[in-house]
Amino acid sequence: MLQKLENIVNSVESKLSAVNDNNGLEDARIEFLGRKGLLPALTSEMRNLTPEERPAAGKALNQAKQKINALFADAEKRLSASTTADNGPGIDVTLPGRKQNLGSKHPVTKIIDECARVFRRMGFIVADGPEIETVYNNFDALNTPKDHPSRDELDTFYFDDGRLLRTQTSPVQIRVMENNEPPIRIVAPGRCFRRDTPDATHSMNFHQIEGLYIDKDVSLADLKSVLLTFAHELFGPDVNIRLRPHFFPFTEPSVEYDFSCIMCKGKGCSVCKNSGWLEIAGAGMVDPEVLQNVGYDPEKWSGFAFGMGIERIAMIRYRINDIRLLYENDTRFLKQF
């Protein structure tokens, strides 16, 4: 038994010294270590030994296995080094290719892009601004009273230096007006932050798209025309809109903007709470105080502004019943889009 083990080790060493490719290495592995190889065959002979012979034979067998495994490891390193030297990175061209899964746009991004395309066709350009804002741009310049609840720390994320995470994309309007002369026609999509309790329809992190049009003799009829065109472009010509009186600090008069329910065609269902309408946005004519804050003459210039939630539109467009699905990064959900 001991002599046979020594002979196998010598044979392995001789065989591997002559191997010059991976195929030869694999053939040697099968010959010596395969299920029907020489070493397993010799291992099966252990049962024929006497109890006195087995300890020495078992020890010699383990040493032989270790030696043979070391010889194969050295041969693999030698062949790998040779392949790297000859072919650069040592890529095994016989391996099958790796499948690369293609990604797609997030549903929120898709809605932002689609809304921007609709407004671009109406002559609006896309503007952007920082997500960390000053109190002036986020509240003061927009005519928000000092005691307005939205300024409270329970509603807004403040930094120690007095700045804040913007609660709306309206500060972009202020920045554009302060740096440009009328006429102005922009839309500003972006991310906003509020201290909301997350539930099926609310999130602390959400997206808005706001529009601003400043020119001479702009009227509420112009606003309604733009919003109606947007509704038809996004949901089809059968969708109607309605404007309801409301109040916002930065517009006067102010309105709420509703779509007719695309689920029930305005007949009433659980989605629209049997009203036949879906609340989409707030809008109105830019308050003269806001125009004065940015240096515009309200006697000469007028305009309208509107703002709507991107997630709200996405939930209606794709029949999503929980806003949290948009942020859980579940690929099973996202692959549907």
Short mmCIF file of the C-alpha atoms (twelve columns), coordinates in Angstrom:
data_MODEL
# 
_entry.id   MODEL 
# 
loop_
_atom_site.group_PDB 
_atom_site.id 
_atom_site.type_symbol 
_atom_site.label_atom_id 
_atom_site.label_alt_id 
_atom_site.label_comp_id 
_atom_site.label_asym_id 
_atom_site.label_seq_id 
_atom_site.Cartn_x 
_atom_site.Cartn_y 
_atom_site.Cartn_z 
_atom_site.pdbx_PDB_model_num 
ATOM 1   C CA . MET A 1   0.000   0.000  0.000   1 
ATOM 2   C CA . LEU A 2   2.721   2.478  0.922   1 
ATOM 3   C CA . GLN A 3   4.645   1.706  -2.255  1 
ATOM 4   C CA . LYS A 4   1.526   2.145  -4.377  1 
ATOM 5   C CA . LEU A 5   0.871   5.552  -2.824  1 
ATOM 6   C CA . GLU A 6   4.428   6.640  -3.528  1 
ATOM 7   C CA . ASN A 7   4.106   5.487  -7.126  1 
ATOM 8   C CA . ILE A 8   0.858   7.471  -7.608  1 
ATOM 9   C CA . VAL A 9   2.422   10.646 -6.201  1 
ATOM 10  C CA . ASN A 10  5.403   10.238 -8.550  1 
ATOM 11  C CA . SER A 11  3.067   9.630  -11.490 1 
ATOM 12  C CA . VAL A 12  1.058   12.760 -10.686 1 
ATOM 13  C CA . GLU A 13  4.213   14.825 -10.454 1 
ATOM 14  C CA . SER A 14  5.495   13.485 -13.771 1 
ATOM 15  C CA . LYS A 15  2.135   13.919 -15.512 1 
ATOM 16  C CA . LEU A 16  1.579   17.488 -14.355 1 
ATOM 17  C CA . SER A 17  5.064   18.583 -15.352 1 
ATOM 18  C CA . ALA A 18  4.141   17.775 -18.940 1 
ATOM 19  C CA . VAL A 19  0.699   19.459 -18.867 1 
ATOM 20  C CA . ASN A 20  0.606   22.746 -20.801 1 
ATOM 21  C CA . ASP A 21  -3.098  23.646 -20.988 1 
ATOM 22  C CA . ASN A 22  -6.301  23.473 -18.958 1 
ATOM 23  C CA . ASN A 23  -7.647  20.526 -20.915 1 
ATOM 24  C CA . GLY A 24  -4.575  18.444 -20.061 1 
ATOM 25  C CA . LEU A 25  -4.882  19.495 -16.417 1 
ATOM 26  C CA . GLU A 26  -8.507  18.357 -16.304 1 
ATOM 27  C CA . ASP A 27  -7.620  15.007 -17.921 1 
ATOM 28  C CA . ALA A 28  -4.966  14.443 -15.245 1 
ATOM 29  C CA . ARG A 29  -7.432  15.331 -12.510 1 
ATOM 30  C CA . ILE A 30  -9.901  12.752 -13.807 1 
ATOM 31  C CA . GLU A 31  -7.164  10.104 -14.143 1 
ATOM 32  C CA . PHE A 32  -5.894  10.444 -10.590 1 
ATOM 33  C CA . LEU A 33  -8.746  12.025 -8.559  1 
ATOM 34  C CA . GLY A 34  -11.892 11.204 -10.524 1 
ATOM 35  C CA . ARG A 35  -14.535 8.826  -9.246  1 
ATOM 36  C CA . LYS A 36  -12.801 5.957  -11.013 1 
ATOM 37  C CA . GLY A 37  -9.321  7.427  -10.652 1 
ATOM 38  C CA . LEU A 38  -6.228  5.766  -9.253  1 
ATOM 39  C CA . LEU A 39  -6.330  7.387  -5.793  1 
ATOM 40  C CA . PRO A 40  -10.011 6.565  -5.068  1 
ATOM 41  C CA . ALA A 41  -9.359  3.009  -6.264  1 
ATOM 42  C CA . LEU A 42  -6.435  2.678  -3.882  1 
ATOM 43  C CA . THR A 43  -8.536  4.141  -1.055  1 
ATOM 44  C CA . SER A 44  -11.085 1.370  -1.509  1 
ATOM 45  C CA . GLU A 45  -8.321  -1.193 -0.865  1 
ATOM 46  C CA . MET A 46  -8.031  0.034  2.740   1 
ATOM 47  C CA . ARG A 47  -10.767 -2.402 3.761   1 
ATOM 48  C CA . ASN A 48  -8.504  -5.319 2.815   1 
ATOM 49  C CA . LEU A 49  -5.798  -4.325 5.306   1 
ATOM 50  C CA . THR A 50  -5.454  -5.799 8.773   1 
ATOM 51  C CA . PRO A 51  -6.311  -3.628 11.783  1 
ATOM 52  C CA . GLU A 52  -2.597  -3.357 12.547  1 
ATOM 53  C CA . GLU A 53  -1.760  -2.052 9.039   1 
ATOM 54  C CA . ARG A 54  -4.581  0.485  8.729   1 
ATOM 55  C CA . PRO A 55  -3.221  3.324  10.951  1 
ATOM 56  C CA . ALA A 56  0.054   3.610  9.043   1 
ATOM 57  C CA . ALA A 57  -1.697  3.197  5.698   1 
ATOM 58  C CA . GLY A 58  -4.337  5.826  6.581   1 
ATOM 59  C CA . LYS A 59  -1.674  8.320  7.586   1 
ATOM 60  C CA . ALA A 60  0.261   7.699  4.369   1 
ATOM 61  C CA . LEU A 61  -2.966  8.057  2.336   1 
ATOM 62  C CA . ASN A 62  -3.755  11.486 3.846   1 
ATOM 63  C CA . GLN A 63  -0.210  12.672 3.193   1 
ATOM 64  C CA . ALA A 64  -0.441  11.480 -0.400  1 
ATOM 65  C CA . LYS A 65  -3.747  13.327 -0.914  1 
ATOM 66  C CA . GLN A 66  -2.272  16.550 0.458   1 
ATOM 67  C CA . LYS A 67  0.782   16.199 -1.775  1 
ATOM 68  C CA . ILE A 68  -1.317  15.516 -4.880  1 
ATOM 69  C CA . ASN A 69  -3.677  18.459 -4.177  1 
ATOM 70  C CA . ALA A 70  -0.648  20.722 -3.746  1 
ATOM 71  C CA . LEU A 71  0.784   19.499 -7.078  1 
ATOM 72  C CA . PHE A 72  -2.495  20.291 -8.860  1 
ATOM 73  C CA . ALA A 73  -2.659  23.742 -7.217  1 
ATOM 74  C CA . ASP A 74  0.889   24.514 -8.379  1 
ATOM 75  C CA . ALA A 75  0.022   23.372 -11.895 1 
ATOM 76  C CA . GLU A 76  -3.061  25.649 -11.957 1 
ATOM 77  C CA . LYS A 77  -0.966  28.635 -10.870 1 
ATOM 78  C CA . ARG A 78  1.646   27.859 -13.527 1 
ATOM 79  C CA . LEU A 79  -0.945  27.642 -16.296 1 
ATOM 80  C CA . SER A 80  -2.763  30.783 -15.072 1 
ATOM 81  C CA . ALA A 81  0.494   32.753 -15.042 1 
ATOM 82  C CA . SER A 82  1.330   31.494 -18.518 1 
ATOM 83  C CA . THR A 83  -2.113  32.469 -19.861 1 
ATOM 84  C CA . THR A 84  -1.851  35.944 -18.328 1 
ATOM 85  C CA . ALA A 85  1.583   36.480 -19.821 1 
ATOM 86  C CA . ASP A 86  0.437   35.355 -23.268 1 
ATOM 87  C CA . ASN A 87  -3.055  36.884 -23.441 1 
ATOM 88  C CA . GLY A 88  -3.050  39.903 -21.087 1 
ATOM 89  C CA . PRO A 89  -5.889  39.718 -18.530 1 
ATOM 90  C CA . GLY A 90  -6.178  35.932 -18.689 1 
ATOM 91  C CA . ILE A 91  -9.794  35.804 -19.884 1 
ATOM 92  C CA . ASP A 92  -11.150 32.325 -20.480 1 
ATOM 93  C CA . VAL A 93  -12.869 32.750 -23.853 1 
ATOM 94  C CA . THR A 94  -14.526 29.344 -23.512 1 
ATOM 95  C CA . LEU A 95  -16.795 30.577 -20.703 1 
ATOM 96  C CA . PRO A 96  -20.366 31.594 -21.661 1 
ATOM 97  C CA . GLY A 97  -21.084 35.319 -21.777 1 
ATOM 98  C CA . ARG A 98  -22.658 37.098 -18.846 1 
ATOM 99  C CA . LYS A 99  -26.177 38.366 -19.421 1 
ATOM 100 C CA . GLN A 100 -26.538 42.055 -18.661 1 
ATOM 101 C CA . ASN A 101 -30.015 43.004 -17.490 1 
ATOM 102 C CA . LEU A 102 -31.216 46.289 -18.949 1 
ATOM 103 C CA . GLY A 103 -32.693 48.808 -16.539 1 
ATOM 104 C CA . SER A 104 -35.527 51.233 -17.197 1 
ATOM 105 C CA . LYS A 105 -36.688 54.590 -15.925 1 
ATOM 106 C CA . HIS A 106 -38.442 54.818 -12.589 1 
ATOM 107 C CA . PRO A 107 -42.184 55.584 -12.948 1 
ATOM 108 C CA . VAL A 108 -41.692 58.937 -11.184 1 
ATOM 109 C CA . THR A 109 -38.946 59.879 -13.649 1 
ATOM 110 C CA . LYS A 110 -41.137 58.792 -16.560 1 
ATOM 111 C CA . ILE A 111 -43.957 61.074 -15.406 1 
ATOM 112 C CA . ILE A 112 -41.552 64.011 -14.924 1 
ATOM 113 C CA . ASP A 113 -40.183 63.540 -18.442 1 
ATOM 114 C CA . GLU A 114 -43.640 63.228 -19.956 1 
ATOM 115 C CA . CYS A 115 -44.973 66.321 -18.163 1 
ATOM 116 C CA . ALA A 116 -41.907 68.306 -19.237 1 
ATOM 117 C CA . ARG A 117 -42.427 67.253 -22.860 1 
ATOM 118 C CA . VAL A 118 -46.059 68.374 -22.763 1 
ATOM 119 C CA . PHE A 119 -45.172 71.810 -21.375 1 
ATOM 120 C CA . ARG A 120 -42.227 72.221 -23.757 1 
ATOM 121 C CA . ARG A 121 -44.667 71.847 -26.649 1 
ATOM 122 C CA . MET A 122 -46.586 74.790 -25.154 1 
ATOM 123 C CA . GLY A 123 -43.464 76.976 -25.085 1 
ATOM 124 C CA . PHE A 124 -42.292 76.401 -21.512 1 
ATOM 125 C CA . ILE A 125 -38.654 75.733 -20.687 1 
ATOM 126 C CA . VAL A 126 -37.426 73.568 -17.808 1 
ATOM 127 C CA . ALA A 127 -35.743 75.364 -14.880 1 
ATOM 128 C CA . ASP A 128 -33.987 73.919 -11.846 1 
ATOM 129 C CA . GLY A 129 -32.895 75.038 -8.393  1 
ATOM 130 C CA . PRO A 130 -31.248 73.762 -5.190  1 
ATOM 131 C CA . GLU A 131 -33.048 71.452 -2.793  1 
ATOM 132 C CA . ILE A 132 -31.506 73.283 0.194   1 
ATOM 133 C CA . GLU A 133 -33.093 76.733 0.264   1 
ATOM 134 C CA . THR A 134 -33.221 79.948 2.239   1 
ATOM 135 C CA . VAL A 135 -36.236 80.939 4.291   1 
ATOM 136 C CA . TYR A 136 -36.570 84.002 2.076   1 
ATOM 137 C CA . ASN A 137 -36.904 82.057 -1.167  1 
ATOM 138 C CA . ASN A 138 -39.091 79.342 0.298   1 
ATOM 139 C CA . PHE A 139 -41.436 81.531 2.352   1 
ATOM 140 C CA . ASP A 140 -40.811 85.297 2.524   1 
ATOM 141 C CA . ALA A 141 -40.598 86.048 -1.198  1 
ATOM 142 C CA . LEU A 142 -43.690 83.913 -1.774  1 
ATOM 143 C CA . ASN A 143 -45.771 86.100 0.518   1 
ATOM 144 C CA . THR A 144 -46.108 83.424 3.215   1 
ATOM 145 C CA . PRO A 145 -47.133 85.015 6.553   1 
ATOM 146 C CA . LYS A 146 -44.756 84.732 9.493   1 
ATOM 147 C CA . ASP A 147 -47.317 82.750 11.479  1 
ATOM 148 C CA . HIS A 148 -48.206 80.344 8.644   1 
ATOM 149 C CA . PRO A 149 -48.267 76.695 9.845   1 
ATOM 150 C CA . SER A 150 -45.964 75.581 7.006   1 
ATOM 151 C CA . ARG A 151 -43.100 77.543 8.628   1 
ATOM 152 C CA . ASP A 152 -43.311 75.483 11.810  1 
ATOM 153 C CA . GLU A 153 -40.572 72.964 12.609  1 
ATOM 154 C CA . LEU A 154 -43.275 70.334 12.786  1 
ATOM 155 C CA . ASP A 155 -43.850 70.810 9.047   1 
ATOM 156 C CA . THR A 156 -40.440 71.797 7.665   1 
ATOM 157 C CA . PHE A 157 -36.905 70.400 7.926   1 
ATOM 158 C CA . TYR A 158 -34.535 73.167 9.123   1 
ATOM 159 C CA . PHE A 159 -30.739 73.186 9.364   1 
ATOM 160 C CA . ASP A 160 -28.825 74.761 12.238  1 
ATOM 161 C CA . ASP A 161 -27.710 77.648 9.981   1 
ATOM 162 C CA . GLY A 162 -31.329 78.646 9.291   1 
ATOM 163 C CA . ARG A 163 -31.596 77.100 5.852   1 
ATOM 164 C CA . LEU A 164 -34.119 74.392 5.082   1 
ATOM 165 C CA . LEU A 165 -35.045 71.563 2.750   1 
ATOM 166 C CA . ARG A 166 -37.438 73.176 0.310   1 
ATOM 167 C CA . THR A 167 -41.077 72.346 0.916   1 
ATOM 168 C CA . GLN A 168 -42.088 73.125 -2.669  1 
ATOM 169 C CA . THR A 169 -40.472 73.906 -6.024  1 
ATOM 170 C CA . SER A 170 -41.820 77.474 -5.948  1 
ATOM 171 C CA . PRO A 171 -38.409 78.893 -4.847  1 
ATOM 172 C CA . VAL A 172 -37.225 78.096 -8.386  1 
ATOM 173 C CA . GLN A 173 -39.767 80.647 -9.635  1 
ATOM 174 C CA . ILE A 174 -38.304 83.287 -7.313  1 
ATOM 175 C CA . ARG A 175 -34.741 82.568 -8.446  1 
ATOM 176 C CA . VAL A 176 -35.716 82.735 -12.130 1 
ATOM 177 C CA . MET A 177 -37.658 85.977 -11.763 1 
ATOM 178 C CA . GLU A 178 -34.869 87.648 -9.760  1 
ATOM 179 C CA . ASN A 179 -32.362 86.869 -12.493 1 
ATOM 180 C CA . ASN A 180 -34.449 87.389 -15.640 1 
ATOM 181 C CA . GLU A 181 -36.657 90.051 -17.133 1 
ATOM 182 C CA . PRO A 182 -40.180 89.179 -18.330 1 
ATOM 183 C CA . PRO A 183 -41.636 87.511 -20.305 1 
ATOM 184 C CA . ILE A 184 -40.993 84.227 -18.483 1 
ATOM 185 C CA . ARG A 185 -42.466 80.816 -19.184 1 
ATOM 186 C CA . ILE A 186 -40.953 77.967 -17.150 1 
ATOM 187 C CA . VAL A 187 -41.761 74.657 -15.499 1 
ATOM 188 C CA . ALA A 188 -39.711 73.455 -12.513 1 
ATOM 189 C CA . PRO A 189 -39.811 69.741 -11.677 1 
ATOM 190 C CA . GLY A 190 -37.973 68.635 -8.553  1 
ATOM 191 C CA . ARG A 191 -37.884 66.941 -5.183  1 
ATOM 192 C CA . CYS A 192 -39.461 68.453 -2.072  1 
ATOM 193 C CA . PHE A 193 -39.493 67.603 1.629   1 
ATOM 194 C CA . ARG A 194 -42.079 67.952 4.379   1 
ATOM 195 C CA . ARG A 195 -42.544 66.446 7.835   1 
ATOM 196 C CA . ASP A 196 -45.487 64.277 6.827   1 
ATOM 197 C CA . THR A 197 -46.330 60.948 8.421   1 
ATOM 198 C CA . PRO A 198 -45.859 58.348 5.666   1 
ATOM 199 C CA . ASP A 199 -49.024 56.552 4.636   1 
ATOM 200 C CA . ALA A 200 -50.694 55.425 1.410   1 
ATOM 201 C CA . THR A 201 -50.933 58.983 0.065   1 
ATOM 202 C CA . HIS A 202 -48.218 60.940 1.925   1 
ATOM 203 C CA . SER A 203 -44.430 60.867 2.043   1 
ATOM 204 C CA . MET A 204 -41.737 63.053 3.609   1 
ATOM 205 C CA . ASN A 205 -39.934 63.014 0.257   1 
ATOM 206 C CA . PHE A 206 -41.981 63.712 -2.869  1 
ATOM 207 C CA . HIS A 207 -41.801 65.452 -6.250  1 
ATOM 208 C CA . GLN A 208 -43.592 68.434 -7.719  1 
ATOM 209 C CA . ILE A 209 -43.682 70.188 -11.046 1 
ATOM 210 C CA . GLU A 210 -44.538 73.885 -10.972 1 
ATOM 211 C CA . GLY A 211 -45.208 76.262 -13.802 1 
ATOM 212 C CA . LEU A 212 -44.867 80.025 -14.113 1 
ATOM 213 C CA . TYR A 213 -45.915 82.357 -16.915 1 
ATOM 214 C CA . ILE A 214 -45.249 86.096 -16.647 1 
ATOM 215 C CA . ASP A 215 -46.143 88.493 -19.466 1 
ATOM 216 C CA . LYS A 216 -48.432 91.392 -20.277 1 
ATOM 217 C CA . ASP A 217 -52.193 90.897 -20.023 1 
ATOM 218 C CA . VAL A 218 -52.050 87.297 -18.756 1 
ATOM 219 C CA . SER A 219 -55.435 86.149 -17.467 1 
ATOM 220 C CA . LEU A 220 -57.067 83.257 -15.644 1 
ATOM 221 C CA . ALA A 221 -58.407 82.114 -19.018 1 
ATOM 222 C CA . ASP A 222 -54.798 81.555 -20.164 1 
ATOM 223 C CA . LEU A 223 -54.182 79.430 -17.077 1 
ATOM 224 C CA . LYS A 224 -57.276 77.326 -17.733 1 
ATOM 225 C CA . SER A 225 -56.252 76.834 -21.363 1 
ATOM 226 C CA . VAL A 226 -52.800 75.569 -20.391 1 
ATOM 227 C CA . LEU A 227 -54.160 73.220 -17.730 1 
ATOM 228 C CA . LEU A 228 -56.846 71.838 -20.061 1 
ATOM 229 C CA . THR A 229 -54.274 71.204 -22.779 1 
ATOM 230 C CA . PHE A 230 -52.035 69.456 -20.249 1 
ATOM 231 C CA . ALA A 231 -54.907 67.200 -19.112 1 
ATOM 232 C CA . HIS A 232 -55.766 66.233 -22.687 1 
ATOM 233 C CA . GLU A 233 -52.137 65.541 -23.585 1 
ATOM 234 C CA . LEU A 234 -51.555 63.398 -20.510 1 
ATOM 235 C CA . PHE A 235 -54.833 61.487 -20.178 1 
ATOM 236 C CA . GLY A 236 -56.648 61.920 -23.469 1 
ATOM 237 C CA . PRO A 237 -59.265 64.233 -24.994 1 
ATOM 238 C CA . ASP A 238 -62.133 62.824 -22.916 1 
ATOM 239 C CA . VAL A 239 -60.737 64.208 -19.647 1 
ATOM 240 C CA . ASN A 240 -62.375 67.375 -18.328 1 
ATOM 241 C CA . ILE A 241 -61.055 69.819 -15.738 1 
ATOM 242 C CA . ARG A 242 -62.620 72.139 -13.197 1 
ATOM 243 C CA . LEU A 243 -61.242 75.056 -11.189 1 
ATOM 244 C CA . ARG A 244 -62.456 75.527 -7.606  1 
ATOM 245 C CA . PRO A 245 -61.855 78.661 -5.494  1 
ATOM 246 C CA . HIS A 246 -59.086 78.213 -2.941  1 
ATOM 247 C CA . PHE A 247 -56.382 80.175 -1.087  1 
ATOM 248 C CA . PHE A 248 -52.595 80.203 -1.482  1 
ATOM 249 C CA . PRO A 249 -50.355 82.964 -0.099  1 
ATOM 250 C CA . PHE A 250 -48.542 83.495 -3.417  1 
ATOM 251 C CA . THR A 251 -51.509 83.606 -5.832  1 
ATOM 252 C CA . GLU A 252 -54.613 85.791 -5.991  1 
ATOM 253 C CA . PRO A 253 -57.130 84.631 -7.038  1 
ATOM 254 C CA . SER A 254 -56.244 81.020 -6.235  1 
ATOM 255 C CA . VAL A 255 -57.875 77.828 -7.479  1 
ATOM 256 C CA . GLU A 256 -57.731 74.072 -7.031  1 
ATOM 257 C CA . TYR A 257 -57.414 72.165 -10.281 1 
ATOM 258 C CA . ASP A 258 -59.224 68.805 -10.714 1 
ATOM 259 C CA . PHE A 259 -59.315 66.143 -13.434 1 
ATOM 260 C CA . SER A 260 -62.455 64.202 -14.141 1 
ATOM 261 C CA . CYS A 261 -61.848 60.699 -12.774 1 
ATOM 262 C CA . ILE A 262 -60.194 58.545 -15.425 1 
ATOM 263 C CA . MET A 263 -61.257 55.391 -13.573 1 
ATOM 264 C CA . CYS A 264 -65.015 55.921 -13.742 1 
ATOM 265 C CA . LYS A 265 -65.169 58.606 -16.452 1 
ATOM 266 C CA . GLY A 266 -66.670 61.036 -13.944 1 
ATOM 267 C CA . LYS A 267 -69.500 58.752 -12.821 1 
ATOM 268 C CA . GLY A 268 -68.194 58.269 -9.285  1 
ATOM 269 C CA . CYS A 269 -66.130 55.439 -7.785  1 
ATOM 270 C CA . SER A 270 -64.048 54.594 -4.720  1 
ATOM 271 C CA . VAL A 271 -60.944 56.207 -6.233  1 
ATOM 272 C CA . CYS A 272 -62.583 59.616 -6.581  1 
ATOM 273 C CA . LYS A 273 -64.697 59.058 -3.453  1 
ATOM 274 C CA . ASN A 274 -67.813 59.054 -5.639  1 
ATOM 275 C CA . SER A 275 -67.275 62.702 -6.596  1 
ATOM 276 C CA . GLY A 276 -66.282 62.054 -10.207 1 
ATOM 277 C CA . TRP A 277 -63.201 64.295 -9.791  1 
ATOM 278 C CA . LEU A 278 -59.551 63.835 -8.820  1 
ATOM 279 C CA . GLU A 279 -57.684 66.701 -7.146  1 
ATOM 280 C CA . ILE A 280 -54.441 67.339 -9.048  1 
ATOM 281 C CA . ALA A 281 -52.959 70.765 -8.405  1 
ATOM 282 C CA . GLY A 282 -53.123 74.221 -6.943  1 
ATOM 283 C CA . ALA A 283 -52.904 77.255 -9.203  1 
ATOM 284 C CA . GLY A 284 -53.783 80.910 -9.569  1 
ATOM 285 C CA . MET A 285 -52.697 84.339 -10.702 1 
ATOM 286 C CA . VAL A 286 -49.356 85.435 -9.236  1 
ATOM 287 C CA . ASP A 287 -49.974 87.737 -6.280  1 
ATOM 288 C CA . PRO A 288 -48.823 91.355 -6.940  1 
ATOM 289 C CA . GLU A 289 -46.828 91.198 -3.680  1 
ATOM 290 C CA . VAL A 290 -44.734 88.360 -5.128  1 
ATOM 291 C CA . LEU A 291 -44.098 90.373 -8.291  1 
ATOM 292 C CA . GLN A 292 -42.957 93.331 -6.216  1 
ATOM 293 C CA . ASN A 293 -40.664 91.106 -4.132  1 
ATOM 294 C CA . VAL A 294 -38.684 90.160 -7.251  1 
ATOM 295 C CA . GLY A 295 -38.646 93.698 -8.663  1 
ATOM 296 C CA . TYR A 296 -41.446 93.407 -11.243 1 
ATOM 297 C CA . ASP A 297 -44.026 96.167 -11.728 1 
ATOM 298 C CA . PRO A 298 -47.453 94.546 -11.077 1 
ATOM 299 C CA . GLU A 299 -49.091 97.374 -13.022 1 
ATOM 300 C CA . LYS A 300 -47.176 96.276 -16.122 1 
ATOM 301 C CA . TRP A 301 -46.775 92.524 -15.668 1 
ATOM 302 C CA . SER A 302 -49.132 89.734 -14.659 1 
ATOM 303 C CA . GLY A 303 -48.948 85.992 -14.712 1 
ATOM 304 C CA . PHE A 304 -50.104 82.668 -13.411 1 
ATOM 305 C CA . ALA A 305 -48.485 79.818 -11.514 1 
ATOM 306 C CA . PHE A 306 -49.453 76.209 -10.851 1 
ATOM 307 C CA . GLY A 307 -47.995 73.256 -8.982  1 
ATOM 308 C CA . MET A 308 -48.862 69.580 -8.946  1 
ATOM 309 C CA . GLY A 309 -47.560 66.408 -7.317  1 
ATOM 310 C CA . ILE A 310 -45.728 64.000 -9.617  1 
ATOM 311 C CA . GLU A 311 -46.485 60.984 -7.427  1 
ATOM 312 C CA . ARG A 312 -50.175 61.902 -7.495  1 
ATOM 313 C CA . ILE A 313 -50.165 61.862 -11.292 1 
ATOM 314 C CA . ALA A 314 -48.155 58.599 -11.365 1 
ATOM 315 C CA . MET A 315 -50.610 56.908 -9.004  1 
ATOM 316 C CA . ILE A 316 -53.539 57.914 -11.209 1 
ATOM 317 C CA . ARG A 317 -51.759 57.109 -14.480 1 
ATOM 318 C CA . TYR A 318 -50.574 53.646 -13.409 1 
ATOM 319 C CA . ARG A 319 -53.437 52.773 -11.009 1 
ATOM 320 C CA . ILE A 320 -51.134 52.641 -7.956  1 
ATOM 321 C CA . ASN A 321 -52.957 52.622 -4.624  1 
ATOM 322 C CA . ASP A 322 -50.024 53.256 -2.248  1 
ATOM 323 C CA . ILE A 323 -47.360 55.950 -2.700  1 
ATOM 324 C CA . ARG A 324 -44.882 53.897 -0.642  1 
ATOM 325 C CA . LEU A 325 -44.614 51.376 -3.483  1 
ATOM 326 C CA . LEU A 326 -42.757 54.032 -5.466  1 
ATOM 327 C CA . TYR A 327 -39.937 54.202 -2.908  1 
ATOM 328 C CA . GLU A 328 -39.482 50.637 -1.657  1 
ATOM 329 C CA . ASN A 329 -37.159 49.681 -4.569  1 
ATOM 330 C CA . ASP A 330 -38.964 46.381 -5.059  1 
ATOM 331 C CA . THR A 331 -37.838 45.252 -8.522  1 
ATOM 332 C CA . ARG A 332 -40.939 43.070 -8.860  1 
ATOM 333 C CA . PHE A 333 -43.029 46.254 -8.727  1 
ATOM 334 C CA . LEU A 334 -40.683 48.452 -10.802 1 
ATOM 335 C CA . LYS A 335 -40.343 45.901 -13.625 1 
ATOM 336 C CA . GLN A 336 -43.998 46.539 -14.488 1 
ATOM 337 C CA . PHE A 337 -43.029 49.941 -15.861 1 
# 
